[in-house]
């Protein structure tokens, strides 16, 4: 297990060895292309591509129980098959059950590939994600559910889509063509579908799933976007603002399948919490409506003004 960094700002400024090597090889490659344009080093290009695909996988966890150890090992096994450099950034958001012990057991097996960050108290999903993003050190930052509601193989699919489309965000989407949903309680599914239909409409139907957590981000985008304070529900906020500001976003079809343990333990997400989550999404929608109204007025006066990344 690798100890987490202690950054002074939002993101650590001390680069790791992978980042240093990547930047060095990129510089070498640019020099080779300038002085030997017909045959610059293919090996350098290959290594740069290899390192530019390195992954940080953020996994927020709260009272996940004994099964979480198995989940981390399953994620690591899938990432091993990709054959790329990676790290697992596990954020224990103040768990009071056996989650911490499970993380320690998994870290003992997986070693330096695991970074564990612990909140002394439960701070909520948004805070756990921001903590994970702050400690991620690779160029591509993915988020996975602790209970593997999406199969870890989705990471490879999202990475391929990012390279193919040059998007800065790729979302796993059970609601787009080719996606599907299994074993999700009807009330929860209805609330999710309604929220996503409304958000999709407000953003020009560019994306089908805007409230999901499982995504792949370009780390440089995160560095810029997270300097703003989120409004409403975190996951919908970051994606809606990215779309409004012209950031390229893509989706991949995904299968959202709640494990039986989650279905049987739905008391972890009571109706009260579901209601508060819905209110947060509505707050995001209202904030975007106000932004759109301001932009309409601004754009009519000065249509050439470029759009910037979200500012709260």
N, C-alpha and C positions, 0 to 999 in steps of 0.2 A: 504494500500500500504506500502510495506516495503522499506525503504531507501536502495539504493545500497551501496555496500562496497566501500571503498577507498583503494584498494590494493597498496602496495608499489612495487610489482613485477608483473609478468605476471598473476599470480593467487593469490588470497587472501590466507594468511597463518593462518588466524584466523578461526578455524573450527566452523561450526554452531552446534546447539544442536543435529541435526540428525546425523551428522558425528561423534560427540563425543559418542553418544549412540551406534551407529553401531560398532565403534572400541571397546568400552567396552564390548559389547555383544560377539563380535568375540573372544576377549580374554577369556571371561568366557567359551565360547563354546570349545575353544582349551584346556582349563584346564580340563573341564568336560570329554572331549574325552580321555585325558591322564590318568585320575584317575578313570574314570568309562566308559571304552570303550564299554561295552555291553548295556549301556542305558543312554547316556548323554541326557541332557534336550531337549526334543522335542520343548518345548515352546521357549527356547532360539534360537534354529534353525529356528523356524518359524518367530520370530521377526527379526532375522538377515536377513533372506530372504526377508522379507517385506521391511526393510529399504534399503537393497542393490538394490531394484528395484525402489527406489525413482528417480524422474525425474525432470530435469531442462529443460524447453521448451523455446528455444531462438526464438524470433519473431522479425526480423529486419523490420523496417517500414520507408517509405519515401513517404509523400504526399498520404496517403491511403484514405483520405476523411472520410466522416461520417460513412461509413460502417465498419470501423475498430473496433469501439466499439462492434458491433455485432459479429465480427470475434473472438475477445478475449473472449467474453462470450460463444461462441460456443465451442472454444477450452477448456475452463474451464469445461463446461458441459460434454464434452467427457472424460476429465481426471478424473472428479469426478466418472464416471462410472467404471473406472479402479480400484478405491479403493486404490490408492497408494499415498504416500506423493509426492507433486509436487510443483513447483514454475513456474510462467511465467516471463521470463526475456525479457522485451520489450525494444528494442533499437530504439528510435526515432532519425533517422539519419538526423537531421536538417530540418524537415518538415516545410513548410510555409503555410499549409492549416489548416483544422480542426482536423488533426490527434492527436495533443497533447491534445486537449479538449476531444476527444473521449477516449483516453487512461485514462485520469483522471476520466471520468465518469465510465468506466469499473473498474478501480482500486477502486473506492469508493464502488462498489458492491462486488468485489471479495476480497478486503482487503489485508491481509498479504501474500496472495498467489502471488501477483504481485510485481515485482521489475522493476522499470522504470529507464532507463539510457538514457540521452539525449545528443546528439552531438549538439553543438552550430551551426555548419555548416555541410552541406552534405559532407560526407567523402567516400561514396561508400559502396557497399555491403560487400566487404572483411573486411573493417574496422568495420562495424556494427557487423559482425559475430564475429570478434576477441573480440570486446567489450563485446558482449553477453557471449562468452565462458569464458572470464575473470571473469565475475560476477556470473557464474553458480556455485552452491554449492553442487549439488547432484551427485551421482555416475554415472548417465546416463544422457547425454546431447543430446536432440533432437532439430532439427531445423524445423520450419514450415513456409510456406508462409503466408504473411499478408493477402492475398486475398483468402486463403484456396483453392488454385488450387489443392491441395491434401486434401482429407477429413481428419480431425483430428484423426479419428479412425486408421489411418495408424501408429500412435505412438504405439498403443497396438500390432499391427502386427509386427512392428520392434522389440519391446521388447521381444516378444515370440521367434522371430527368433534369437535374440542375445543370449538368454538363451539356446536355442536348439543347436546352432552351436558353442557357445563360441567365436563368432566373436567380434572384438573390434570396428568394424564399420558395420552398416547395412544401406543400401541405398534403398530408395523407387524407384522402377524401372518400368517405363511405357514401356520400350523396351524389357524386358525379356518376356518369355512365360507366359501368363496370365495377362500381363499388357496391358494398352490401353491408347489412347490419344483422347481427344475430344475438339473441338472448338479452337484449336490453329491455328493461321494464317499459310498458307502453306509455306511461305518463312521462317518464324521462325522455323517451324517444320523441314523443309529440312535441315537448317543449324545445328539444334540440332542433328538430326539423323546422318548426315555426320560426325560431330565432335565426336560423341559417337562411331560410327563404327570404326573410325581411332584409337581413344584412346583404345578401347577394343582390337583391333588387336595388338597394341603395348604392351599391358599388358597381352597377352596370352589368350584373350577372357574369362577371369575369371569373369568379370563384364560387364553387358550390358549398364548401365547408369552411366557415370562418371562425367557429368557436372551438375547433379541435385543438388539442395540445401537441399532437404528434406531427412534427415538422422538421425540416432541415433549413438552417439559416446560414447565410454567408456571415462570417464573424465580423467583418468590417462593417456590414450593415447594422449588426447589433450594437457595435460600439457607438455608432452615430444615433441610432433610434432610441437607445435606452438612456440617453441624456435627458429625455423628456419624462415627465411624470404621467403614467397611464391614467386614463379616465375610464371608469366603469370596469368591465371584465377584461382582464389582461390580454388573453389570447385573441379575442376579437378586436381589441383596441389596436394591437400592433399590426395586425393584418389589414384592417380597414384603413388605417392611416397610411400604410405602405401603398395600398391600391390607389388611394386618393392622391398620393404624391407621385404616382407614375413609376413606382418601384416594380420591376418585373417579378411577377408571381406565377407559379405553376402549381399544378396538382397531379397526383397519381391516384388511380383507383385503389381503394383499400377496403379491407374487411374488418369492420369493428365488431368484435365478438367478446362480450363480457364472459369471463370465466364463471363457473358455477359458484365458486366461493364468493365472488362479488355479488352475484344475483341473490344468494342466500343471505348475504350480509349487507343488504341495502340500507340497513339502519345507519350505516356509516354516512350515508347521504340522505338524511331525512327530508321530508317535504319542505320544512322550514328553510333548510340550506338550499334546496333546489329553488325555492321562491326567491331567496336573496340573490342567488346566481342569475336568475332571470331578470331581477331588478338591475343588476350590474350590467347585463347585456343591453337592457333598455337605456341605461345611462350612456353607454357607448353610442348607441344609435342616436340619442338626442344630441350628444356632443357633435356627432358627424353631421347632423342636420344643420346645426348652427354654423359649423365650418363651411358647409356647402353654400349656405346663404351668404356668408361673408365673402366667399370666393366668387360667387356669382356677381356680387357688387363690385368686387375688386377687379375681376377679369374684364367686366364691361368697361371699366375706366382705363385699365392698363393691361391688355391681353398679352403683352410680351414679357411680363414678369415671370421668371421661372419658378416652379414649385419647389419647395424645400421639404426636408424630412420633418416629421411631426414635432410640433412644439405645443406643450400643454398650455 
